[in-house]
């Protein structure tokens, strides 16, 4: 579904739609269950003889199955049955009014054979099936005095509601009508009821996904001048309809919807068989139109806003005695394929002329009008005629007449109830509580050729369900198979929930009317693995069955569990690895199958949005004939559809949406670097190339479709949409910039795509290969959406050779590195772990402009005892002391720097994009420290350890949770680091410097553990009972957190900090490894420095093994290599208003064991820039001013201290290495350099690296 607040509000006022001003209320209160008439006797359809199921979360006694005769309907052709049928439909307290939607209150309303007289609309509630007896279809016959919008209404207009309806049309899911005859011949020409006025209509069908119409006959008047309509849909987001017949009337169908798939429709004796109001794309297959003046009318502009009928595909159809087969205004992209015309004057023409495609008696093999792409280097053109390539269709996909094969859902109407086996007979409960795994498997094994019936319910399974070849399965009101438990919750060992046959098996499989879903954290779930191969054409098939993850009762993945906008990935909401996998030897016929990761909670009237994470939608590897008719896949993280080494595949129409939460996190997070065999999920997109894309945010969004190493793929109808960017912002929609790309192709041939509609992406199709040109949105806008009639460059022979061709690259040369005689130039990049705030003497390097304050340059708090200065100016291989003619080096690090620009509320830190501007392209190597601030290190340390600024335990816990999620595998940090590493390498060689080095290397310094962690819980240290809270004593207490004491650094807290640091460094190592494995110019470029932690032994806090133990009270004794916050004696402050006037009454006392006078803070530090830097580091604007105001107890306007730099740097350097600490890091970097570059001056052929890189 698309967002409810986009696009459709204007459709209410369509001039071509009948008025809805004061619709009469529909009776919705039926008799209570205890007042029901005696149950109607079973008829000759097996369903009426079955024991029916229940809805586990509905009120007690709620009936799912309702026979209309149990509620008083007669079906005698005389009695008005309207109220009785509505009573049956509404019994039990259905979802109506402002309910919005419900996963609980489903119903199957059964119509026995007969003629039911109807005088006002029969209302179909959300989550409802209307089913007639297929052996003798019941007739719903309108009276001459009928009042209302339609014989059957799927979405009620509220009287005097200004267009308000009960249900949001784009999320009006889960509906079905089948086996009925709708007769409206007696309806008056104009229906008036008070102020309301309607044209006579059989069915008002305003629906979305998981909906279908099947086996319905529409009877309308043939009287001249009648204005009756069979189906009216003014908007929606469907959907699938098939096997319908229409006789008489002015219109067979009047259609307006985003997208739809319609097949096997027969129209006879209408003025216009199909009048389209608007669409984005629509696939019409096996459309038979006889004796109508116009076959398909696409002249409407849709609304006052001008949304036209954007695209239609007419496939395998037939027009006979139709003067104008398709009437167009010229705005619509049209594709006609294998369509026969008999006695048609015009196939395609405009009102009043001219004729675009002449008629006659012939078969049109292929014809298009609209935007066409037909070569590798094509930028597209408007084209009308026979396209350059006509698809040579695979014989296995065609029926004997040469049309694409279709197969209608079997209803087994000729069988008796004894031919069915109820899974509850095998012990299944379907109550959503008991484990039904064994019972279901037993039922499937022991069915003995009978059809396995799942009564309505939720069937909980904790292991694999195996569907043996030969099985036929029927659900009731979408019975649910729900996987849960530890078996499905290992991300590195995914497990199949429903396994359909074994690889290599062939035969019959028939599945219909089921939902496959999960409960809770089931990150390793593969909902269905389809292995069976057809034994006869289409014998392995599934109809009207759907995959739904989250958003429904019983899933534990609803708004209370998985709310949006939390800022981190909740591991309990990572719900599946893959929804549907069609394996290499399999074949499948799928019809009306929706794979949906819920974007909202359907059981809340507001339909509150939620964040559910599923890795993959539909993976197709089949190499034998496979058909996907009317399918959709939405909101998976990596891709919605992917074909890999697939062939003989038909898809039409397919629809997708990108996840609403992306790019927060950016794909592939949270599914990053999984330790699973690549054979299980082959050719997963890694999104590594996004690291060098113009916008990583727009690039790192789920693919709608990937066609990888595939051939003979025929796609007739595409609707791919992207509605959000950067955590639910819709500012991108109008700009068509919610993501960069939707469709990916690589090493594929004989690929045909028609009827393509997209929204929100800059590129419609992004084919891989150096000579390919992307299909751009800007070139193909057609009303609200982007529209392409045909994309067929991969139809060209030899296109299989086009794929992910490597760009011109400079590969890493290990020999050049090994034999390098000397360095020429290197540079340091990164954050405060490289800048070294407070360590040594201040260095006034100010390279970056502020984006938020009126000061020319940002303060970076760079000091000359940081490890880059020790490398460049002391004894090391990177120093002039060892290289008389070099090397030169530069410092570009900045305290507070981040990989990614944060929210503006977190300050204005320098980001790596800014630092990379100083990359020259001739460096021998660079050093880099980045990632800690993206994790929120400063804010976390304040909230949980130092409590410098106002904070609380709740704030600490929230920040701990967020940081832990961010650094874990798939949490987002690794992805950011990969972007930085690849971006540096890419920028380096893009500079095209004449002296670019093949040995260029990035030396990455990890982060050090601040506290000693010993795995023995009984390890005794003073930290077990003491905290590190920042406060001042002597004549009094200064404390901005009088009501909050941070927890002591006891075992549990030390374990947290230890684990956090380990995970942070693991993310650094994983990112480096992934970049090094990417190949080309990225291979072997990133070295993560090791060993510094070893050197720090004995110099961390909480190390009882050291003598003496480093602790808070001995901060200046030199036995710890980390700074604590400094309290400074500040005797004077300046007022903003008073300029340099002093107020000698403000004094802050310093502890005797602490001092700030060791901080070199010359007057060259700008006060405003210092304030900004402190805000940047702590991740919160106003940090410094709040600190000053609290310390001085002064008027907040009088908050500028004379020695502001001492205070700021004294806070920022907290938990950073001291001078000895940076010396230890320098030693580790030396070792890494000399391991890589053995022969540069200063390196020695000895294992004792302290000899040639002294501490």
Secondary structure as the mmCIF struct_conf table of DSSP 4:
data_model
#
loop_
_struct_conf.conf_type_id
_struct_conf.id
_struct_conf.beg_label_comp_id
_struct_conf.beg_label_asym_id
_struct_conf.beg_label_seq_id
_struct_conf.end_label_comp_id
_struct_conf.end_label_asym_id
_struct_conf.end_label_seq_id
TURN_TY1_P TURN_TY1_P1 UNK A 4 UNK A 5
BEND BEND1 UNK A 6 UNK A 7
HELX_RH_3T_P HELX_RH_3T_P1 UNK A 8 UNK A 13
TURN_TY1_P TURN_TY1_P2 UNK A 15 UNK A 16
BEND BEND2 UNK A 17 UNK A 17
HELX_LH_PP_P HELX_LH_PP_P1 UNK A 18 UNK A 19
BEND BEND3 UNK A 21 UNK A 22
HELX_LH_PP_P HELX_LH_PP_P2 UNK A 23 UNK A 27
HELX_RH_3T_P HELX_RH_3T_P2 UNK A 33 UNK A 35
HELX_LH_PP_P HELX_LH_PP_P3 UNK A 36 UNK A 42
BEND BEND4 UNK A 44 UNK A 45
HELX_RH_3T_P HELX_RH_3T_P3 UNK A 46 UNK A 49
BEND BEND5 UNK A 50 UNK A 50
HELX_LH_PP_P HELX_LH_PP_P4 UNK A 51 UNK A 52
TURN_TY1_P TURN_TY1_P3 UNK A 56 UNK A 57
BEND BEND6 UNK A 58 UNK A 58
HELX_LH_PP_P HELX_LH_PP_P5 UNK A 59 UNK A 59
TURN_TY1_P TURN_TY1_P4 UNK A 60 UNK A 61
BEND BEND7 UNK A 64 UNK A 64
STRN STRN1 UNK A 65 UNK A 67
HELX_RH_3T_P HELX_RH_3T_P4 UNK A 68 UNK A 71
TURN_TY1_P TURN_TY1_P5 UNK A 72 UNK A 72
STRN STRN2 UNK A 76 UNK A 80
HELX_RH_AL_P HELX_RH_AL_P1 UNK A 82 UNK A 90
TURN_TY1_P TURN_TY1_P6 UNK A 91 UNK A 93
BEND BEND8 UNK A 95 UNK A 95
TURN_TY1_P TURN_TY1_P7 UNK A 97 UNK A 98
BEND BEND9 UNK A 103 UNK A 104
STRN STRN3 UNK A 107 UNK A 111
BEND BEND10 UNK A 113 UNK A 114
STRN STRN4 UNK A 115 UNK A 123
BEND BEND11 UNK A 126 UNK A 127
STRN STRN5 UNK A 128 UNK A 132
TURN_TY1_P TURN_TY1_P8 UNK A 134 UNK A 135
BEND BEND12 UNK A 136 UNK A 136
STRN STRN6 UNK A 138 UNK A 153
BEND BEND13 UNK A 154 UNK A 155
HELX_LH_PP_P HELX_LH_PP_P6 UNK A 156 UNK A 156
STRN STRN7 UNK A 157 UNK A 157
HELX_LH_PP_P HELX_LH_PP_P7 UNK A 158 UNK A 158
TURN_TY1_P TURN_TY1_P9 UNK A 159 UNK A 160
BEND BEND14 UNK A 161 UNK A 161
TURN_TY1_P TURN_TY1_P10 UNK A 162 UNK A 163
STRN STRN8 UNK A 165 UNK A 165
BEND BEND15 UNK A 166 UNK A 167
HELX_RH_3T_P HELX_RH_3T_P5 UNK A 169 UNK A 171
STRN STRN9 UNK A 175 UNK A 183
TURN_TY1_P TURN_TY1_P11 UNK A 185 UNK A 186
BEND BEND16 UNK A 187 UNK A 187
BEND BEND17 UNK A 189 UNK A 189
STRN STRN10 UNK A 190 UNK A 193
TURN_TY1_P TURN_TY1_P12 UNK A 194 UNK A 195
STRN STRN11 UNK A 196 UNK A 199
STRN STRN12 UNK A 201 UNK A 204
BEND BEND18 UNK A 209 UNK A 210
STRN STRN13 UNK A 211 UNK A 219
BEND BEND19 UNK A 223 UNK A 223
TURN_TY1_P TURN_TY1_P13 UNK A 224 UNK A 225
STRN STRN14 UNK A 229 UNK A 233
BEND BEND20 UNK A 235 UNK A 235
STRN STRN15 UNK A 240 UNK A 247
BEND BEND21 UNK A 248 UNK A 250
STRN STRN16 UNK A 251 UNK A 268
BEND BEND22 UNK A 269 UNK A 269
BEND BEND23 UNK A 271 UNK A 271
STRN STRN17 UNK A 272 UNK A 290
BEND BEND24 UNK A 291 UNK A 291
BEND BEND25 UNK A 293 UNK A 293
STRN STRN18 UNK A 294 UNK A 298
BEND BEND26 UNK A 303 UNK A 303
TURN_TY1_P TURN_TY1_P14 UNK A 304 UNK A 305
STRN STRN19 UNK A 309 UNK A 309
STRN STRN20 UNK A 311 UNK A 315
BEND BEND27 UNK A 316 UNK A 316
STRN STRN21 UNK A 318 UNK A 320
BEND BEND28 UNK A 321 UNK A 321
BEND BEND29 UNK A 323 UNK A 323
STRN STRN22 UNK A 324 UNK A 328
BEND BEND30 UNK A 330 UNK A 330
BEND BEND31 UNK A 332 UNK A 332
STRN STRN23 UNK A 333 UNK A 349
TURN_TY1_P TURN_TY1_P15 UNK A 351 UNK A 352
STRN STRN24 UNK A 355 UNK A 373
BEND BEND32 UNK A 375 UNK A 375
TURN_TY1_P TURN_TY1_P16 UNK A 376 UNK A 377
STRN STRN25 UNK A 381 UNK A 385
BEND BEND33 UNK A 386 UNK A 386
BEND BEND34 UNK A 388 UNK A 388
HELX_RH_3T_P HELX_RH_3T_P6 UNK A 395 UNK A 397
STRN STRN26 UNK A 398 UNK A 398
TURN_TY1_P TURN_TY1_P17 UNK A 400 UNK A 401
BEND BEND35 UNK A 402 UNK A 403
STRN STRN27 UNK A 404 UNK A 404
HELX_LH_PP_P HELX_LH_PP_P8 UNK A 405 UNK A 405
HELX_LH_PP_P HELX_LH_PP_P9 UNK A 408 UNK A 410
TURN_TY1_P TURN_TY1_P18 UNK A 413 UNK A 414
BEND BEND36 UNK A 415 UNK A 415
HELX_RH_3T_P HELX_RH_3T_P7 UNK A 417 UNK A 419
STRN STRN28 UNK A 420 UNK A 422
HELX_RH_3T_P HELX_RH_3T_P8 UNK A 423 UNK A 426
TURN_TY1_P TURN_TY1_P19 UNK A 427 UNK A 427
STRN STRN29 UNK A 431 UNK A 435
HELX_RH_AL_P HELX_RH_AL_P2 UNK A 437 UNK A 446
TURN_TY1_P TURN_TY1_P20 UNK A 448 UNK A 449
BEND BEND37 UNK A 450 UNK A 450
STRN STRN30 UNK A 451 UNK A 454
BEND BEND38 UNK A 456 UNK A 457
STRN STRN31 UNK A 458 UNK A 461
BEND BEND39 UNK A 462 UNK A 463
STRN STRN32 UNK A 465 UNK A 467
TURN_TY1_P TURN_TY1_P21 UNK A 469 UNK A 470
STRN STRN33 UNK A 472 UNK A 483
BEND BEND40 UNK A 485 UNK A 485
HELX_RH_3T_P HELX_RH_3T_P9 UNK A 486 UNK A 488
TURN_TY1_P TURN_TY1_P22 UNK A 491 UNK A 492
BEND BEND41 UNK A 493 UNK A 493
STRN STRN34 UNK A 495 UNK A 500
BEND BEND42 UNK A 501 UNK A 501
TURN_TY1_P TURN_TY1_P23 UNK A 503 UNK A 504
STRN STRN35 UNK A 506 UNK A 507
STRN STRN36 UNK A 509 UNK A 518
BEND BEND43 UNK A 520 UNK A 520
TURN_TY1_P TURN_TY1_P24 UNK A 523 UNK A 524
STRN STRN37 UNK A 525 UNK A 530
STRN STRN38 UNK A 533 UNK A 534
BEND BEND44 UNK A 535 UNK A 536
TURN_TY1_P TURN_TY1_P25 UNK A 537 UNK A 538
STRN STRN39 UNK A 540 UNK A 543
BEND BEND45 UNK A 544 UNK A 544
STRN STRN40 UNK A 546 UNK A 549
BEND BEND46 UNK A 550 UNK A 552
TURN_TY1_P TURN_TY1_P26 UNK A 553 UNK A 554
BEND BEND47 UNK A 555 UNK A 556
BEND BEND48 UNK A 558 UNK A 558
TURN_TY1_P TURN_TY1_P27 UNK A 559 UNK A 561
BEND BEND49 UNK A 562 UNK A 562
STRN STRN41 UNK A 563 UNK A 563
BEND BEND50 UNK A 564 UNK A 564
BEND BEND51 UNK A 567 UNK A 568
HELX_RH_3T_P HELX_RH_3T_P10 UNK A 571 UNK A 573
STRN STRN42 UNK A 574 UNK A 582
TURN_TY1_P TURN_TY1_P28 UNK A 584 UNK A 585
STRN STRN43 UNK A 589 UNK A 591
BEND BEND52 UNK A 592 UNK A 592
STRN STRN44 UNK A 594 UNK A 597
BEND BEND53 UNK A 599 UNK A 599
STRN STRN45 UNK A 600 UNK A 600
TURN_TY1_P TURN_TY1_P29 UNK A 602 UNK A 603
BEND BEND54 UNK A 604 UNK A 604
TURN_TY1_P TURN_TY1_P30 UNK A 605 UNK A 606
STRN STRN46 UNK A 609 UNK A 610
STRN STRN47 UNK A 613 UNK A 620
BEND BEND55 UNK A 624 UNK A 624
STRN STRN48 UNK A 626 UNK A 634
BEND BEND56 UNK A 637 UNK A 638
STRN STRN49 UNK A 639 UNK A 644
BEND BEND57 UNK A 645 UNK A 645
STRN STRN50 UNK A 647 UNK A 657
BEND BEND58 UNK A 660 UNK A 661
TURN_TY1_P TURN_TY1_P31 UNK A 662 UNK A 663
BEND BEND59 UNK A 664 UNK A 665
HELX_LH_PP_P HELX_LH_PP_P10 UNK A 666 UNK A 666
TURN_TY1_P TURN_TY1_P32 UNK A 667 UNK A 670
BEND BEND60 UNK A 671 UNK A 671
BEND BEND61 UNK A 673 UNK A 673
BEND BEND62 UNK A 676 UNK A 676
TURN_TY1_P TURN_TY1_P33 UNK A 678 UNK A 683
HELX_RH_3T_P HELX_RH_3T_P11 UNK A 688 UNK A 692
BEND BEND63 UNK A 693 UNK A 694
HELX_RH_AL_P HELX_RH_AL_P3 UNK A 696 UNK A 699
BEND BEND64 UNK A 700 UNK A 701
STRN STRN51 UNK A 703 UNK A 708
BEND BEND65 UNK A 709 UNK A 709
STRN STRN52 UNK A 711 UNK A 721
STRN STRN53 UNK A 725 UNK A 725
TURN_TY1_P TURN_TY1_P34 UNK A 726 UNK A 728
STRN STRN54 UNK A 729 UNK A 729
HELX_RH_AL_P HELX_RH_AL_P4 UNK A 731 UNK A 735
TURN_TY1_P TURN_TY1_P35 UNK A 736 UNK A 736
BEND BEND66 UNK A 738 UNK A 738
STRN STRN55 UNK A 739 UNK A 746
BEND BEND67 UNK A 747 UNK A 747
STRN STRN56 UNK A 749 UNK A 759
BEND BEND68 UNK A 760 UNK A 760
STRN STRN57 UNK A 761 UNK A 767
BEND BEND69 UNK A 769 UNK A 769
TURN_TY1_P TURN_TY1_P36 UNK A 770 UNK A 771
HELX_LH_PP_P HELX_LH_PP_P11 UNK A 774 UNK A 774
STRN STRN58 UNK A 775 UNK A 776
HELX_RH_3T_P HELX_RH_3T_P12 UNK A 777 UNK A 779
STRN STRN59 UNK A 781 UNK A 782
TURN_TY1_P TURN_TY1_P37 UNK A 783 UNK A 784
STRN STRN60 UNK A 785 UNK A 791
HELX_RH_3T_P HELX_RH_3T_P13 UNK A 793 UNK A 795
BEND BEND70 UNK A 796 UNK A 796
TURN_TY1_P TURN_TY1_P38 UNK A 797 UNK A 798
HELX_RH_3T_P HELX_RH_3T_P14 UNK A 799 UNK A 801
BEND BEND71 UNK A 803 UNK A 803
HELX_LH_PP_P HELX_LH_PP_P12 UNK A 805 UNK A 807
BEND BEND72 UNK A 808 UNK A 808
HELX_RH_AL_P HELX_RH_AL_P5 UNK A 814 UNK A 818
TURN_TY1_P TURN_TY1_P39 UNK A 819 UNK A 819
STRN STRN61 UNK A 825 UNK A 830
BEND BEND73 UNK A 831 UNK A 831
HELX_RH_AL_P HELX_RH_AL_P6 UNK A 832 UNK A 835
TURN_TY1_P TURN_TY1_P40 UNK A 837 UNK A 838
BEND BEND74 UNK A 839 UNK A 841
STRN STRN62 UNK A 842 UNK A 843
BEND BEND75 UNK A 851 UNK A 854
BEND BEND76 UNK A 856 UNK A 857
STRN STRN63 UNK A 862 UNK A 863
TURN_TY1_P TURN_TY1_P41 UNK A 864 UNK A 865
BEND BEND77 UNK A 866 UNK A 866
HELX_RH_AL_P HELX_RH_AL_P7 UNK A 867 UNK A 873
BEND BEND78 UNK A 874 UNK A 876
TURN_TY1_P TURN_TY1_P42 UNK A 877 UNK A 878
BEND BEND79 UNK A 879 UNK A 879
HELX_RH_3T_P HELX_RH_3T_P15 UNK A 880 UNK A 882
TURN_TY1_P TURN_TY1_P43 UNK A 884 UNK A 885
STRN STRN64 UNK A 888 UNK A 891
TURN_TY1_P TURN_TY1_P44 UNK A 895 UNK A 896
STRN STRN65 UNK A 898 UNK A 898
BEND BEND80 UNK A 899 UNK A 900
HELX_RH_3T_P HELX_RH_3T_P16 UNK A 904 UNK A 906
STRN STRN66 UNK A 911 UNK A 911
HELX_RH_AL_P HELX_RH_AL_P8 UNK A 912 UNK A 915
HELX_RH_3T_P HELX_RH_3T_P17 UNK A 916 UNK A 918
BEND BEND81 UNK A 921 UNK A 921
BEND BEND82 UNK A 924 UNK A 924
STRN STRN67 UNK A 925 UNK A 929
BEND BEND83 UNK A 931 UNK A 931
TURN_TY1_P TURN_TY1_P45 UNK A 932 UNK A 936
HELX_RH_AL_P HELX_RH_AL_P9 UNK A 937 UNK A 941
HELX_RH_PI_P HELX_RH_PI_P1 UNK A 942 UNK A 946
BEND BEND84 UNK A 949 UNK A 950
HELX_RH_AL_P HELX_RH_AL_P10 UNK A 953 UNK A 967
BEND BEND85 UNK A 968 UNK A 968
TURN_TY1_P TURN_TY1_P46 UNK A 969 UNK A 970
BEND BEND86 UNK A 971 UNK A 972
HELX_RH_AL_P HELX_RH_AL_P11 UNK A 973 UNK A 990
TURN_TY1_P TURN_TY1_P47 UNK A 991 UNK A 991
TURN_TY1_P TURN_TY1_P48 UNK A 994 UNK A 995
TURN_TY1_P TURN_TY1_P49 UNK A 998 UNK A 999
STRN STRN68 UNK A 1001 UNK A 1005
HELX_LH_PP_P HELX_LH_PP_P13 UNK A 1007 UNK A 1009
BEND BEND87 UNK A 1010 UNK A 1010
STRN STRN69 UNK A 1011 UNK A 1011
BEND BEND88 UNK A 1015 UNK A 1015
TURN_TY1_P TURN_TY1_P50 UNK A 1017 UNK A 1018
HELX_RH_3T_P HELX_RH_3T_P18 UNK A 1022 UNK A 1024
TURN_TY1_P TURN_TY1_P51 UNK A 1025 UNK A 1025
STRN STRN70 UNK A 1032 UNK A 1032
BEND BEND89 UNK A 1034 UNK A 1036
STRN STRN71 UNK A 1038 UNK A 1038
BEND BEND90 UNK A 1040 UNK A 1040
TURN_TY1_P TURN_TY1_P52 UNK A 1042 UNK A 1043
HELX_LH_PP_P HELX_LH_PP_P14 UNK A 1046 UNK A 1048
HELX_RH_AL_P HELX_RH_AL_P12 UNK A 1051 UNK A 1077
BEND BEND91 UNK A 1078 UNK A 1078
HELX_RH_3T_P HELX_RH_3T_P19 UNK A 1080 UNK A 1082
TURN_TY1_P TURN_TY1_P53 UNK A 1083 UNK A 1084
STRN STRN72 UNK A 1086 UNK A 1089
HELX_RH_AL_P HELX_RH_AL_P13 UNK A 1092 UNK A 1095
TURN_TY1_P TURN_TY1_P54 UNK A 1096 UNK A 1098
BEND BEND92 UNK A 1100 UNK A 1100
STRN STRN73 UNK A 1101 UNK A 1101
TURN_TY1_P TURN_TY1_P55 UNK A 1102 UNK A 1102
TURN_TY1_P TURN_TY1_P56 UNK A 1104 UNK A 1105
BEND BEND93 UNK A 1106 UNK A 1108
HELX_LH_PP_P HELX_LH_PP_P15 UNK A 1109 UNK A 1110
HELX_RH_3T_P HELX_RH_3T_P20 UNK A 1112 UNK A 1114
TURN_TY1_P TURN_TY1_P57 UNK A 1115 UNK A 1116
BEND BEND94 UNK A 1117 UNK A 1118
BEND BEND95 UNK A 1121 UNK A 1121
STRN STRN74 UNK A 1122 UNK A 1122
HELX_LH_PP_P HELX_LH_PP_P16 UNK A 1125 UNK A 1127
STRN STRN75 UNK A 1130 UNK A 1130
STRN STRN76 UNK A 1133 UNK A 1134
TURN_TY1_P TURN_TY1_P58 UNK A 1136 UNK A 1140
STRN STRN77 UNK A 1142 UNK A 1142
TURN_TY1_P TURN_TY1_P59 UNK A 1144 UNK A 1145
STRN STRN78 UNK A 1148 UNK A 1148
HELX_LH_PP_P HELX_LH_PP_P17 UNK A 1149 UNK A 1151
TURN_TY1_P TURN_TY1_P60 UNK A 1152 UNK A 1153
BEND BEND96 UNK A 1156 UNK A 1156
TURN_TY1_P TURN_TY1_P61 UNK A 1157 UNK A 1158
BEND BEND97 UNK A 1159 UNK A 1159
TURN_TY1_P TURN_TY1_P62 UNK A 1163 UNK A 1164
BEND BEND98 UNK A 1165 UNK A 1165
HELX_RH_AL_P HELX_RH_AL_P14 UNK A 1167 UNK A 1178
TURN_TY1_P TURN_TY1_P63 UNK A 1179 UNK A 1179
BEND BEND99 UNK A 1180 UNK A 1180
TURN_TY1_P TURN_TY1_P64 UNK A 1181 UNK A 1182
HELX_RH_AL_P HELX_RH_AL_P15 UNK A 1183 UNK A 1192
TURN_TY1_P TURN_TY1_P65 UNK A 1193 UNK A 1193
TURN_TY1_P TURN_TY1_P66 UNK A 1196 UNK A 1197
STRN STRN79 UNK A 1200 UNK A 1201
TURN_TY1_P TURN_TY1_P67 UNK A 1202 UNK A 1203
HELX_RH_AL_P HELX_RH_AL_P16 UNK A 1204 UNK A 1212
TURN_TY1_P TURN_TY1_P68 UNK A 1213 UNK A 1215
BEND BEND100 UNK A 1216 UNK A 1216
STRN STRN80 UNK A 1217 UNK A 1217
HELX_RH_AL_P HELX_RH_AL_P17 UNK A 1219 UNK A 1236
TURN_TY1_P TURN_TY1_P69 UNK A 1238 UNK A 1239
BEND BEND101 UNK A 1240 UNK A 1240
TURN_TY1_P TURN_TY1_P70 UNK A 1241 UNK A 1242
BEND BEND102 UNK A 1245 UNK A 1247
HELX_RH_AL_P HELX_RH_AL_P18 UNK A 1249 UNK A 1252
BEND BEND103 UNK A 1253 UNK A 1253
#
